[in-house]
Amino acid sequence: MTFGEQPAYLRVASDLRKKIVNGSLPPHTRLPSQARIREEYGVSDTVALEARKVLMAEGLVEGRSGSGTYVRERPVPRRIARSGYRPAGGAVNPFRQEQSAEGARGTWESGSEQEEATAEVAVRLGITPGDPVMRTRYVFRDAGEAMMLSTSWEPLAITGRTPVMLPEEGPLGGCGVVERMAAIDVVVDNVVEEVGARPGLAEELLTLGGVPGHVVIVVERTYYASGRPVETADVVVPADRYRVAYHLPVR
């Protein structure tokens, strides 16, 4: 096989990828062995190994201990809705409201703990490293399956010793940031979300059901009141199973 200018391992990976996508190598089929790839494509062991690594990094194949490398089931991506809309009075949890429009049966679990702001969190909240914040970690589920993780931080200089100090407890427990802040006379007037991607951390993938190397979508969200950050959060979504859909009002 003539490979032209593109590195040989990428050309091999591309050909194998096409076979996976068009069904020639269906899900749960064992990927050709390294020796078979070497023989079929006329490449070295190193090239064959690197091609397999590419497919594994792309999440198309997975290794099974003592058995070999197999084509993964390719899930049909589902939507996770993001919206600026909140119901009057904050009677409905924002996550449940947003996902209900997509037909998802959203549930969640959470835990809050006071800690000192790290340097990164301090920059995002406009406070000093070491200042007290309330950190809340969430696992959001659809029909029992973990679909999204979120870690939020709120400066206790704003919420400390108020009824909304714990986001999931008290009279407004489970309501959105806008409603909770309004209860202590803090008017949220802006929210910024920055979307990126990175390899998932081991503990994230353990919860979300991914394998090492899988990519996650990360939404870095910050709420502001008159230019002052009042809450910041990292929202983590498995990129192979979900798409983040934004519903933006037209002004």
N, C-alpha and C positions, 0 to 999 in steps of 0.2 A: 504494500500500500504506500502510495506517495503522499506525503504529509504537507508539502509546501512550506510556507513560512511560519505557520502557527506551530507552537511547541507540540511535539508528538503526543504528550500525555493529554493535552487539551483536545486534540483531534480524536483520540481514542475515547475520552470521556464524552465528547459530543456525539459520537456514533452510538455509544451505549445509551446515552440519554434519549436519543431519538427512538431507540428500540423500547425504552421504558414508556415514553410518552405515547407512542403509537400502539402499544399493547403487545409488541413482539416479545417483550419480557414483562409479563403481567405481574401484579402484586403477589408476593410470597414465593416468587420464582427465585431460585438460587442464581446469583450473578455468576457468569463464567469465572472459573478459577484464574489465578494469576498466570499459571502455566498456559491455560487455554487462551487468555488474552494475548500473551506473548506470542503464541503460535499463530493465532488468527490474524493479528495485526502486524506481525513481523517486528516487534519492538522488544526492548530489553525488560528484565524484571523490574528495574527501577521505574521505567515508564508505565508499566502495567500497574504497579503499586500506586504511583501518583495519580493515575486515572481513577482508580478505585477510591482514593482519598477524596478526590474532587466530588464524586457522586455522593459520598458519605457526608461531606460538608454541606452539600446542597439539600440533604435530607431525603434523597431519592432511594438510598439503600441503607440498610442497617446491619451491623454485625451481630451474629448470634454465637455466644460462647460455645466453642467446640463443634460448631456446625457449619459456619461459613458466613457469607454475606448475601443478604436477600433483598429483593425489591420491596420497598415499603408500600403499604396502602396509601394512596394519595387522597387525603380528605378534601371534600368540596368546601372551600372557604366560606364561613358564615360571617355575618356582619355584626359588629359591635357599634351601636349607635352612640354618637356624641352630639349633644345639643345644648344650646344656651337657654332653652326654655325651662321654666320651673312653674309649677302650679301655684296659684294664689294660696297663701297660708302654709305652704310647705307640707301639705298633708301626705304626700307620696314621696318615698325615697327616690332621689334622682336616678340612680341606677335602675331601679325597677321601672320607673316611668319611661326611661329611654329605651330599655330593652323590650318592653311590652309592645312597642310599635313594630318590632322585628319578630314578634312571636316567640320570644325567649321567656322561659320561666325562671326569672332571676332570683337567686337567694344569695346571701353572703354571711360571712363570719368575720369577726374582727377582734382586735385586742389593742388597748391603749396603754402607753407607759410614758412617764415623764423622763426626759433625758436632757443632756447638754447638747446644744447645737454644734454640729461639725462645721468645719470651715466652709464646705460646699453649701450646706443648708443655711448657714448664716448669711452667705452672699445672696442666696435666693430670697431670704426673708428680710434682708436689710438690717440684720442685727449683728451682735458681736459673737464670735465663736465662744462657746461655753455658756451662752445665755440659755435659760430653761425653755424647752419646747415640749409640746405634747405630741408624741409620735403614735400614729395609729396605723396598724397593718390590717389589710383586708384580703380575703380570698373571695372572689365573686364566682358564682356557679350558675350553669344553665342545665337544668334537669340533673343536678348532682355532679356534673363534670366541671372541673376548674377551668374557667375561661379567661380570667383576668386577675392580676394581682395589683394592689395599690398600697403605697406607703405615703402617708401624709404627715406634715409637720405644721403645727400652729404655735406661734409665739405666746408663751404664757403671760407676757407683759400685756397682752390683749385679752386673753380668755381666762387667765388664772383667777380663781375665786369667784367665778361667775357660774350661772346655771348651765352654760354650754362648754365648760372646760373639757368635759369628756364627750367627744363627738357622738358616741353611740349610747349615751345614757342621759337621764334627766328628761325634762318636759319636751325637748326638741331632739331627743336622741334619734339618730337615723335620718334626720332631715338634711338638706343640702347646706353647703357653706353659706350661701346667700341668706337663707332663712335664719340660720343659727346666729350669724353675725348681726342681722337686723334686730334680733332679740336683745342685744346688748348695745344697741344704737350705733353699730358700725355698718355703714352703707357700702356694700360692695358694688362697684360701678364698672369693673373691667376684669376680664379673665384672659390670660394668654396661655396657649398650648403650643409647645414645640414638639414636633414628631421626628423621631430618629429610629435607628435600628442598631443592634449589636448582638453578639453571641449571648445566649442566656446564661446566667450564673447557675452553678450546680444546684443550689437550693431552690431557685426559681423553676428549673426544669423538672426537679423532683416533684414539685407540687402541681405543675401544669401538665405533666405527663410527657415531656419531651425527652430527647436523648442528647448527650453532650455534643456541642457544635451547632445545635439548632438556633436559629435566629429569632429574636423577639423584637416586637415593636415597642418602643418606649415613648410614652407621651409625658412630657414634663409640663405640668400645669401649675399656674400660680394665679390666685385671686388677689385683687387689689381694691383698696378703699381710698379714694383720693390720692392715688399714687403710692400708697403704703401697702406692701405685701402683708396679707393676713393669713394666708395658707398656701403651702406649696406641696406638690405631690408628684410621685413617679408612678405612672400607670403602665403595667407590663402585660403584653398580649402575645401569645404564640403566633408568629408570622405565617406558619404553614397552615393554620386552621382558621384564622380570622382576618377580616379586613376591618379597618376603622372607618366608619362612615360618618361624615359630618352633615348635620342638618342646620344650615345657616340661614337666618332670616334675611329677606331682601328689604333694604331700607329705601 
